[in-house]
Amino acid sequence: MADITIKFIAKALQISPATVSRALNNSHEIKKETRERVLAFAKEHNFRPNTFARNLKTGKTNLIGVVIPFLSSPFFLEFIEELYKVITPLHYTLIPLQTQNNEESEKEALQFLIHQNVAGIIISPAFEDSNYELLQQVHLNICPVILFDRTQHRLNTYKIGIHNSMETYVATEDLIKKGRKKIVFLCGKDIGNTKDRIRGYKNALLNYAIPFKEEYVVYADYQDPNQDIDCILKAFFINLQQNENLPDAIVGGTDTLSIKILGVLANLQLSVPDDIAVIGFTNTNLANYLYPALSTIRQPTKEMAQLALELLMGLIQDSRDRKDMPFENFLLPSTTTQRKSTAI
């Protein structure tokens, strides 16, 4: 059989070639039912778009850049995996790059993607307003940019995250209701969601008349390659122990810190949850197999990935000047699972 073409699909489904083209490019200008019918027919007949011809016409490729702080992070790794699931049927290819929370590495990643003529970029910035001028130039003049997770950035575009302050408030409040009042908060220094998460922590303390203590907040500097986070956490708790000021609960503000803290406490022979209860942000599927099983705030990576790609594809197809477009900030609901680390 000859190669399946857009005209062949259009004739078979009795619709116009333009409608088929829009459906294959995930355009929002057509009905969902029509798009699904075209995609199903194309998949059944092993249709492969002529990306070379399209690239010559548009000057863009079928490449999507994804820039994240860490590939080792359970949350970001899961986000990448979910993106792969939804992007494959659209015949686009992902280029995932990590920045190690370093602004210069982020700049190099963005420049690399520009040279690859990517059709769009999805990014979780290294920290607040990192590479703002470059990202603005890319978004307005080269290709659309979508922000996710770390949305405290000046770039005017679609932003997808969670209600960080509310989720942290609820986690802190739950510990307070269980009788814990000396609560430590672990967070990353200068990353895009720290301010919101620490605000939720502080508000929970305030609403229950518990004084906020600056010495109960740990800022881990992910941008410093010489900083050993395990050693810093251990030194922090040894200092509190020596000053007879140990906490009775911990809220982990990042997935890396949430996972590491269990090992640190075990090394110090502190029992969880008897001595210290722990809950934290993390998307690792191994949370239930840690010792003890870790109570977690899990971000909706599947929904975030799907929405990010949907919005990006819409911008890729939109011919309007992005400088004049209205953009939204999407806050998706997270799920909290209580396990043995908070079984007080």
NORQUI-V622905 format. One record per backbone hydrogen bond with DSSP energy under -1.0 kcal/mol. NH is the residue of the N-H (numbers start at 1). CO is the residue of the C=O. Records with the same first field share a line. If there is no record, write none. Layout:
BEGIN
NH->CO / CO
END
This chain:
BEGIN
9->5
10->6
11->7
12->8
13->9
15->10
20->16
21->17
22->18
23->19
24->20
25->21
26->23
27->22
35->31
36->32
37->33
38->34
39->35
40->36
41->37
42->38
43->39
44->40
45->41
46->43
47->42
51->49
54->50
55->51
56->52
57->53
58->54
59->55
61->117
64->93
65->120
66->95
67->122
68->97
77->73
78->74
79->75
80->76
81->77
82->78
83->79
84->80
85->81
86->82
87->83
88->84
90->87
91->88
92->87
93->62
95->64
97->66
99->68
100->69
102->99
106->102
107->103
108->104
109->105
110->106
111->107
112->108
113->109
114->110
115->111
116->112
117->114
118->113
119->63
121->144
122->65
123->146
124->67
128->190
130->127
132->129
135->131
136->132
137->133
138->134
139->135
140->136
141->137
142->138
143->138
146->121
147->158
148->123
149->160
150->148
151->149
153->151
157->155
159->328
160->147
161->330
164->162
167->163
168->164
169->165
170->166
171->167
172->168
173->169
174->170
175->171
176->172
177->173
178->174
179->176
180->175
184->249
185->216
186->251
187->218
189->220
194->191
197->193
198->194
199->195
200->196
201->197
202->198
203->199
204->200
205->201
206->202
207->203
209->206
210->205
216->213
217->214
218->185
220->187
222->220
224->221
227->224
232->228
233->229
234->230
235->231
236->232
237->233
238->234
239->235
240->236
241->237
242->238
243->239
244->241
245->240
248->182
249->182
250->277
251->184
252->279
253->186
258->254
259->255
260->256
261->257
264->260
265->261
266->262
267->263
268->264
269->266
270->265
275->271
276->271
277->248
278->341
279->250
280->295
281->252
282->297
287->284
289->286
294->287
296->337
297->280
298->335
301->299
304->300
305->301
306->302
307->303
308->304
309->305
310->306
311->307
312->308
313->309
314->310
315->311
316->312
317->313
318->314
324->321
330->159
332->161
335->298
337->296
341->293
342->339
343->340
344->342
END
